[in-house]
Amino acid sequence: MIDIQKVETFIYAAESSSLSEAAKQLHLSQPGVSRQIKLLEQGLGVQLFNRNHSGLHLTEAGQILLPWARHLLHDMDELKEMMASLQESAAGELRIVCSTTIGKYILPQLAIRFRLLYPKIKIHILVCRPEAAALNLLAGDAQLGVVSTEAIDLGLESQEFFRDPIGLIVPVDHPWSKRSLIEPSEIVQEPLYIREDTSGTRWAMLTELSKFDISLEDLNIFMEIGSTEGIMEAVSSGYGVSFVSGLASKFFRASHRIMGVEVDGLHMQRATYMVRKRISPPHRPRDVFWGFIHAPENADLLNQSVKFMDHA
């Protein structure tokens, strides 16, 4: 186990290139500094310094360790600040950008539960385009984001928020609404509404259909519509079919404006992610919410859309 104090001693010695100067800055004896560095070297199994009459010089191992040591010390300082802040009630503002249709259904409900537990934290949920979510987080305009893909920017980190099934919807008087199951090959015969090419739902649909050798070119695309609500309205009018989120279509299906139809062998799910800036000053509202989303008491909310088909 690496001792943080030994890491700190290493940083001071590396930056000053002198055991005596490091000892002075740390208010330790020079033999004490030398012993801590030797113990760190033994623990890591490498030599960190070359020592000669001109002072200390980092070895290759020491050069590699130095930025990691600084990062480790920075993280420890943040952790100490966070633990100290726990002595006080959580308060402040939390800005969350949401770029997914599905997130707009779950996030407000989760935020209500959070606010009841932490009444001194004010929450702002802001809708944005997918490409703007990362920019808002990196610029500090928001502390958290809800997006449809995992963070690929090295400045961000992500965790899975929840999963939502994607299923086929048809008009209530469509012949398929009376059937318990249809074959994937039948889909190419029907006029189909699809989302725009940046949509996570469209990507999930095409990925799953490709398993049955059905490509975008094989589909009878009637219209591209840039919102799930618009697609459901179009299907409920009595013409065309589509693949949509189980959660987003829940109300339309419950009110019998559309019907969910099972497709043999198709198992579509779309994951939604929560992202935050990887390295940033402590922000208690953000960090408390980050941990809160998967608290056991929220399992009912995050798993509420597991069932998509709801035939009478």
C-alpha positions as CSV (number, residue, x, y, z in Angstrom):
1,M,0.0,0.0,0.0
2,I,1.4,3.4,-1.0
3,D,1.7,5.9,1.9
4,I,0.5,9.3,0.9
5,Q,3.1,11.0,3.1
6,K,5.9,9.2,1.3
7,V,4.4,10.3,-2.0
8,E,4.3,13.9,-0.8
9,T,8.0,13.6,0.3
10,F,8.9,12.3,-3.1
11,I,7.2,15.3,-4.8
12,Y,9.0,17.8,-2.7
13,A,12.4,16.1,-3.3
14,A,11.7,15.8,-7.0
15,E,10.7,19.5,-7.4
16,S,13.6,20.8,-5.3
17,S,16.3,18.3,-6.5
18,S,17.5,18.3,-2.9
19,L,16.9,16.2,0.2
20,S,17.9,19.1,2.5
21,E,15.5,21.5,0.8
22,A,12.7,19.0,0.8
23,A,13.4,18.4,4.5
24,K,13.2,22.1,5.2
25,Q,9.9,22.5,3.4
26,L,8.3,19.5,5.1
27,H,9.8,20.4,8.5
28,L,11.5,17.0,8.7
29,S,15.1,15.9,9.2
30,Q,17.1,15.1,6.1
31,P,17.6,11.4,7.2
32,G,13.8,11.2,7.7
33,V,13.2,12.4,4.1
34,S,15.9,10.0,2.8
35,R,14.3,7.1,4.7
36,Q,10.8,7.8,3.3
37,I,12.0,8.0,-0.2
38,K,13.9,4.7,0.2
39,L,10.8,3.0,1.6
40,L,8.8,4.3,-1.3
41,E,11.4,2.9,-3.7
42,Q,11.3,-0.4,-2.0
43,G,7.5,-0.5,-2.0
44,L,7.4,0.2,-5.8
45,G,10.4,-2.0,-6.6
46,V,12.2,0.8,-8.6
47,Q,14.8,3.5,-8.1
48,L,13.3,6.9,-8.3
49,F,16.5,9.1,-8.0
50,N,20.1,9.1,-9.1
51,R,22.2,10.7,-6.3
52,N,25.5,12.5,-7.0
53,H,27.4,15.6,-5.8
54,S,25.1,17.9,-7.9
55,G,22.0,16.7,-6.1
56,L,19.0,14.5,-7.0
57,H,18.1,13.6,-10.5
58,L,14.9,11.7,-11.4
59,T,15.3,8.3,-13.0
60,E,13.0,7.2,-15.8
61,A,10.8,5.6,-13.2
62,G,10.8,8.8,-11.2
63,Q,9.8,10.9,-14.2
64,I,6.9,8.6,-14.9
65,L,5.8,8.6,-11.2
66,L,5.9,12.4,-10.7
67,P,2.7,13.4,-12.6
68,W,0.8,10.5,-11.2
69,A,2.0,11.4,-7.7
70,R,0.8,15.0,-8.2
71,H,-2.6,13.7,-9.4
72,L,-2.9,11.4,-6.4
73,L,-2.2,14.2,-4.0
74,H,-4.7,16.4,-5.7
75,D,-7.4,13.7,-5.4
76,M,-6.6,13.2,-1.7
77,D,-7.0,16.9,-1.1
78,E,-10.3,16.9,-2.9
79,L,-11.4,13.9,-0.9
80,K,-10.5,15.6,2.4
81,E,-12.4,18.7,1.4
82,M,-15.4,16.6,0.5
83,M,-15.4,14.8,3.8
84,A,-15.0,18.0,5.7
85,S,-18.0,19.5,3.8
86,L,-20.1,16.5,5.1
87,Q,-20.2,18.2,8.5
88,E,-22.6,20.7,7.0
89,S,-25.9,20.4,5.3
90,A,-25.6,20.0,1.5
91,A,-26.5,23.2,-0.2
92,G,-26.0,25.1,-3.5
93,E,-27.1,24.8,-7.1
94,L,-26.9,21.9,-9.4
95,R,-27.2,22.3,-13.2
96,I,-27.9,19.2,-15.3
97,V,-27.9,19.2,-19.1
98,C,-30.1,16.6,-20.7
99,S,-29.7,15.7,-24.4
100,T,-31.8,12.5,-24.6
101,T,-35.6,12.2,-25.0
102,I,-35.7,9.3,-22.5
103,G,-33.7,11.3,-19.9
104,K,-36.4,13.9,-19.9
105,Y,-38.9,11.3,-18.4
106,I,-36.7,9.8,-15.7
107,L,-34.5,12.8,-14.7
108,P,-37.3,15.1,-13.3
109,Q,-38.8,12.3,-11.2
110,L,-35.4,11.5,-9.8
111,A,-34.6,15.2,-9.1
112,I,-37.9,15.5,-7.1
113,R,-36.8,12.7,-4.8
114,F,-33.4,14.2,-4.5
115,R,-34.7,17.7,-3.7
116,L,-37.0,16.2,-0.9
117,L,-33.9,14.8,0.7
118,Y,-31.7,17.8,0.1
119,P,-34.1,20.9,0.2
120,K,-31.2,23.4,0.2
121,I,-29.9,22.2,-3.2
122,K,-31.6,24.0,-6.1
123,I,-31.7,22.0,-9.3
124,H,-31.8,23.3,-12.9
125,I,-32.6,20.8,-15.7
126,L,-31.6,22.2,-19.1
127,V,-32.4,20.6,-22.4
128,C,-29.6,20.7,-25.0
129,R,-28.5,19.1,-28.3
130,P,-26.3,16.0,-27.9
131,E,-23.2,17.7,-29.2
132,A,-23.6,20.6,-26.7
133,A,-23.7,18.4,-23.6
134,A,-20.0,17.8,-23.4
135,L,-19.2,21.4,-24.2
136,N,-21.4,22.6,-21.4
137,L,-19.7,20.3,-18.9
138,L,-16.2,21.1,-19.9
139,A,-16.9,24.8,-19.9
140,G,-18.4,24.6,-16.4
141,D,-21.8,25.7,-17.4
142,A,-23.3,22.5,-16.0
143,Q,-22.1,20.0,-13.4
144,L,-23.8,16.9,-14.8
145,G,-25.1,15.7,-18.1
146,V,-27.6,13.0,-19.2
147,V,-26.6,11.6,-22.7
148,S,-27.3,8.6,-24.9
149,T,-23.6,7.5,-25.3
150,E,-20.7,6.9,-23.0
151,A,-18.2,9.7,-22.6
152,I,-15.4,9.5,-25.1
153,D,-13.8,12.8,-24.2
154,L,-10.9,12.2,-21.9
155,G,-12.0,15.2,-19.8
156,L,-15.3,13.4,-18.9
157,E,-16.3,10.3,-17.1
158,S,-19.6,8.4,-17.3
159,Q,-21.7,5.9,-15.5
160,E,-24.8,4.1,-16.8
161,F,-28.0,5.8,-15.7
162,F,-30.6,3.3,-16.8
163,R,-31.7,1.1,-19.7
164,D,-34.9,1.4,-21.6
165,P,-36.4,-1.1,-24.1
166,I,-37.1,0.0,-27.6
167,G,-40.1,-1.7,-29.3
168,L,-42.3,-1.6,-32.4
169,I,-45.5,0.6,-32.2
170,V,-48.4,0.4,-34.7
171,P,-51.8,2.1,-35.0
172,V,-54.5,0.5,-32.8
173,D,-56.4,-0.7,-35.9
174,H,-53.4,-2.1,-37.7
175,P,-53.6,-5.8,-38.5
176,W,-50.4,-6.4,-36.4
177,S,-52.1,-5.1,-33.3
178,K,-54.2,-8.3,-33.1
179,R,-51.1,-10.5,-33.4
180,S,-48.9,-11.7,-30.5
181,L,-45.8,-11.8,-32.7
182,I,-44.5,-10.8,-36.1
183,E,-41.4,-11.7,-38.0
184,P,-38.5,-9.2,-38.6
185,S,-38.8,-9.7,-42.4
186,E,-42.3,-8.3,-42.2
187,I,-41.1,-4.9,-41.1
188,V,-39.6,-4.0,-44.5
189,Q,-43.1,-4.1,-46.0
190,E,-44.6,-1.3,-43.9
191,P,-44.2,2.5,-44.1
192,L,-41.7,3.3,-41.3
193,Y,-41.1,6.5,-39.4
194,I,-37.5,6.9,-38.1
195,R,-35.6,9.3,-36.0
196,E,-32.7,11.5,-37.3
197,D,-29.3,10.0,-37.9
198,T,-27.9,11.2,-34.6
199,S,-30.6,9.5,-32.5
200,G,-29.6,6.7,-30.1
201,T,-33.0,5.0,-30.8
202,R,-32.2,4.9,-34.6
203,W,-28.7,3.5,-33.9
204,A,-30.1,0.8,-31.6
205,M,-32.8,-0.1,-34.2
206,L,-30.4,-0.5,-37.1
207,T,-27.9,-2.4,-35.0
208,E,-30.5,-5.0,-33.9
209,L,-32.1,-5.3,-37.4
210,S,-28.7,-5.9,-38.9
211,K,-28.7,-9.3,-37.1
212,F,-31.4,-10.3,-39.4
213,D,-29.6,-8.9,-42.5
214,I,-32.0,-5.9,-42.6
215,S,-30.2,-2.6,-43.4
216,L,-31.4,1.0,-43.7
217,E,-31.7,0.6,-47.5
218,D,-34.1,-2.4,-47.0
219,L,-36.6,-0.4,-45.0
220,N,-39.6,1.4,-46.4
221,I,-38.9,4.7,-44.8
222,F,-41.9,7.0,-45.1
223,M,-40.7,9.9,-43.1
224,E,-37.9,11.0,-40.8
225,I,-39.2,12.9,-37.7
226,G,-36.9,14.5,-35.1
227,S,-38.8,13.7,-32.0
228,T,-40.3,10.6,-30.3
229,E,-43.5,12.5,-29.5
230,G,-43.9,13.5,-33.2
231,I,-43.5,9.9,-34.3
232,M,-46.1,8.6,-31.8
233,E,-48.6,11.3,-33.0
234,A,-48.0,10.2,-36.6
235,V,-48.5,6.5,-35.8
236,S,-51.6,7.2,-33.7
237,S,-53.1,9.0,-36.7
238,G,-53.5,5.6,-38.3
239,Y,-50.6,5.3,-40.8
240,G,-47.2,3.8,-40.6
241,V,-45.2,2.0,-37.8
242,S,-42.1,2.9,-35.9
243,F,-39.6,1.8,-33.2
244,V,-39.7,4.0,-30.1
245,S,-38.7,4.0,-26.4
246,G,-40.9,1.9,-24.1
247,L,-40.7,4.7,-21.4
248,A,-41.5,7.5,-23.8
249,S,-44.5,5.6,-25.3
250,K,-45.9,4.4,-22.0
251,F,-48.7,7.0,-21.9
252,F,-49.7,6.7,-25.5
253,R,-49.9,2.9,-25.1
254,A,-51.8,3.1,-21.8
255,S,-54.4,5.4,-23.4
256,H,-54.7,3.0,-26.4
257,R,-53.6,5.6,-28.9
258,I,-51.0,3.1,-30.2
259,M,-50.1,-0.6,-29.7
260,G,-46.9,-2.3,-28.9
261,V,-46.1,-5.3,-31.0
262,E,-43.5,-7.9,-30.3
263,V,-41.0,-8.8,-33.1
264,D,-39.6,-12.3,-32.9
265,G,-36.0,-12.4,-31.9
266,L,-35.6,-8.6,-31.5
267,H,-34.3,-7.4,-28.2
268,M,-33.6,-3.7,-28.3
269,Q,-32.4,-1.7,-25.4
270,R,-31.0,1.7,-25.2
271,A,-28.6,2.7,-22.4
272,T,-28.6,6.3,-21.1
273,Y,-25.6,7.6,-19.2
274,M,-24.8,10.3,-16.7
275,V,-21.5,12.2,-17.2
276,R,-19.4,14.7,-15.3
277,K,-16.1,16.4,-15.6
278,R,-13.3,14.0,-14.7
279,I,-11.1,16.5,-12.9
280,S,-12.7,19.6,-11.2
281,P,-12.9,21.3,-7.8
282,P,-15.2,19.6,-5.3
283,H,-18.9,20.3,-5.8
284,R,-21.0,18.6,-3.2
285,P,-24.4,18.9,-4.9
286,R,-22.9,17.2,-8.1
287,D,-21.1,14.5,-6.2
288,V,-24.1,13.7,-3.9
289,F,-26.4,13.4,-6.9
290,W,-23.9,11.2,-8.7
291,G,-24.1,8.7,-5.9
292,F,-27.8,9.1,-5.3
293,I,-29.0,7.9,-8.7
294,H,-28.3,4.3,-7.9
295,A,-29.4,4.3,-4.3
296,P,-31.6,1.2,-3.6
297,E,-34.7,3.3,-3.1
298,N,-34.5,4.5,-6.7
299,A,-34.6,1.0,-8.2
300,D,-38.3,1.2,-8.8
301,L,-37.9,4.4,-10.8
302,L,-35.0,3.3,-13.0
303,N,-36.5,-0.1,-13.7
304,Q,-40.1,1.0,-14.4
305,S,-39.9,0.6,-18.2
306,V,-38.7,-3.0,-18.3
307,K,-41.9,-4.2,-19.9
308,F,-42.7,-2.8,-23.3
309,M,-45.5,-5.0,-24.8
310,D,-48.9,-4.5,-23.2
311,H,-51.5,-6.3,-25.3
312,A,-54.9,-6.6,-23.8
